[in-house]
Amino acid sequence: MRVAAFIAAAALAAAQTPAPLRVYQDARNRFQFAYPAEFGTPSEGTDNGFGDRVAAIRFSEFSAGVHAGRIILGGEAVLTKGPPQIDLQAAGGLYDEITLQVFPAPAASVLRSALPRLTGANLCQALARGQHLDPADSRLGSLTPAQRNGIPQADRLGNASPQVLTCERAGETVTFAKSSGVRYVYGAIRFLEGSYSSFQLIRGGADAPTPSLLRQIEDVVNSWLETR
């Protein structure tokens, strides 16, 4: 009994011990944030500095790749400007800046203008929807028929059968996990005011996230601080 009690106490103590943190300082001194040391080495992420992706930072032991024998998608810390978009098609392809590149730039701009702007108040509802824009919307009149026909398909990319498992808002940060049929997508997005519109960390894979992993991601997002 004493051995069992000791093991239980040790496990509890380990669970309560905060993971060692490191601070990421933007090379241009625009922002910083804290991240668990176990995430590994940070480096330039996908489309870093391109379009409205002000910065994208990947982590060697956390972002896309094979970790502990499991295929991981996304997992990059991303700072955005303009109407907030979300990585990994978490709210469908129309709200994913990388996926939206399937449309010519002028058409993509029209689509972004017609989409409801994502906020902390409406994100959970947006994550649960399979369609976010009607191709017959009068604001899309400048698009070609082919471009209009492509809207539903792009909207369903990665989001064909959305099922929100959890979605919680605390202030301007929303933490969520959802299933899109063939994969899980989860993470946190913090809506910002001023020069930037959001700071987010979205990840995906075959496994649903644990509550502790969601809290860890949420802590990273909430630690973001503008330094200029």
N, C-alpha and C positions, 0 to 999 in steps of 0.2 A: 504494500500500500504506500509506503514511504517513497519507494522508487517511482511508482506511478504518479504520485502527487508532485514529486520533484520534476518529472518530465513535463507534466501539465503546466506547472508554474514556469518552467523554462520556456515552453512554447508560447505561453501568454506574454512573457517578458519580451521575447523576440518579436512577437507581433506588435507590441507597443513601442518598440525601439524605432525611431524614425530612420529611414534609409539615408545614407550619406548623400548630401546634395552638392552640386557644382553650380556655378553661375556662368551663364552664357552672356557675354558682352558683345553686342553688335560691333563689327569692325569700324563702322562709321559713327559709332557712339549714339545711335538713334534710340536704342532700347536694350533692355536686359531681362533675363528671366532665370529662374532656378529650375534645375532638372535633376533627377536621381542619377547618381554616379553609375548605376548599373545600366543606364541607357547607352553608355559607351561614348565614343568620340563624335562630336558634332562636325558636320561638313555641309557644303552647299547642297541644297535640296532641289527638287524638281521645279523648273521654270523660275528659279530664284531671280527676283528683280524684273521679271517679264510681265507686261500688262499690269494688272492690278495686284499681282502677287509681289508685294513690296520686298518680302524676304521669305525664304523657305529653308529650313534647317533640318537635315536628316541626322539620325543617330545610328551608329554602327551596330549596336546590339538591340535596337528597338524598332527601327524603321524597316521598310520593305526588304524582304529577304527570307532566309530560312533560319529560324531560331528555335532551338530545342526540338528540332525535327519537324517544326510546323511552318507552313508558308504564311508569311505576314505581308499585308498590303498597307501602303500609306505609312502612317506613323511619323509624319513630319510636322514640325511646328511651323505654322504659316501665319504671316502678318499680311493683312490686305488693306486696300483702300477702295473707295467706290462702293457700290451696292455689294453687301457681303455675299460671297459664294462659299460653297462648302466642298471640301475634298471628298474623293472616293464616291462621288455620285450619291452621297448620303441623302440628299433630297432630290434625286434624279439628275439626269445629265444637263438639264438646262441651268441648274444652279451650280454646276461644276465648271470652273473657268477652263480647265484643260479639255474637258469633253466638248465644251461649247466651240472649241476651235475647229470642229467639223464643219461649221458654217463659215462663210466668208465674213471678214471683219465687219462690214457694214450691216449684214444680216444679224450677226451676233449682237451688235450694238442695239438694234431694234428689239430683239428678243429680251435683252436685259432691261431695256426701258419699259417693256410691257409686263414683265414679271412683277408680282408683288414683292416689295423690298422685305427681306428677312430681318426680323428683330427678335429680341428675347421673348417678346410677347406672343409671336406667331410661329416660332420655329418648330415647336412640338407638333403643331397641326400640319405644317409643311412636310415634316418628316413622315407623317402617316399617309400622305396623299400620293396616289400613283400618277395623277395628272395635275399640272400647275398652270397650264396655259392652253387656252382654246385656239386651235389653228384658225378659226373663223373670226377671231378678235379683229375688230376694225382697225386697231392700231398696227396691225401687221400687213396692211395693204401694200406696202412697198416690196414685200417678199415675193419671190417667184412661186408658182404652184408647187414646184419640186421642194422648195425650201419649206413651204407650209406643210406639205405632206410629211416632211422629215421631223416635224416638231414632236408628234406623239412618240415616235421611236426614240428620239433623243431624250425625251422626258422620262421614258421607262428604263433607260440604260442604268443598270445596277439597282433598279427600283421597281421591278416588275410586280412583285407581291409584297409591298412593305408591311411589316408588322413591328410596331414600336414596343419594345420590351420594357423600357424605362425612359423617362424624359423628365428631368427635374430642373427647375430654374431657381437660381439663388442670385438675386441682384440682376446683373446683366450677363451672367454666365449660365449657359444651358449645358447640362451633361446628359448624355443619352446613349442608348444601345438599341439597335434594331436588327431585324432579320430581313433580308431581301431575297429570300428563297434559297439561293445557293451560297450565301455567305452572311456573316455578321459584320456590321459596321458600327463603330462606337467611338466616343470621344467627348470633347468639350469645346465649346466655342464661346468666346467672350466678346460681346458687342461693345465697341469703343466709340467715343466721340472725338471730334477734332480731325487731325491729319489722317488717322487710320480708322478703318471700319470694323475690323475684327482681328482677334488673335485666336488661333485654333490648333488643336492637335487631334486629328481624326485617324483612326486605325481600323483595320479589318482583317478577317481571316475566317477559318472554318469553325472556330470556337467562340462561344459567347464570353464576354469579359467577366472577370470576377468583380464584386463590389470594390475590393481593395485596388484593383487596377484602374477602375473608373475614378476613384478618389485620387489616385496618384496622378492621373492625367489632368483632372480638374485642378489639382494643386499647381501643376506646371502652368496651366493657362492663367490661373489667378495670380501667379507671381509676376506676370509681365509688368514691366515698368518703363514708361517712356523716359529717356534720359537726355533728350534734347528738345 
